[in-house]
């Protein structure tokens, strides 16, 4: 995550850094991304980069968290399934498509191999006090995340994934 030094930069400089990192991570997988490309694009020194972030993984995590937060802002928590369908239908034209494709195809496994905590997202297990509604909601959340992953791994299966979302919604309505 960014250091206090980074957070004390002007919003314009932070945005310039973010844009350079986002472009790099949207073009290259994390294994292929280069700090030299980021610092050249952002017009900063390599030393400045290390003043702001521990390493390229740290910078990637910051950008990833921002992308995920941006996507979650579009999700209607009262209708997660329909929001997920809308997201998947628009995903190919989303500005985040390349970034997320790299994430699901390569970067997620790369981060897990390096044991980066945030790679596992925020997977919560149910507890013994969970109600039937809690369990149903948990199942829906796990399902939509897996379907999003399936879409980015196999975009040509979009129609089948949408059908699966409809089946999930029907199950939720009937159940």
Order of alpha helices (4+ residues) and beta strands (2+ residues): alpha-alpha-alpha-alpha-alpha-alpha-alpha-alpha-alpha-alpha
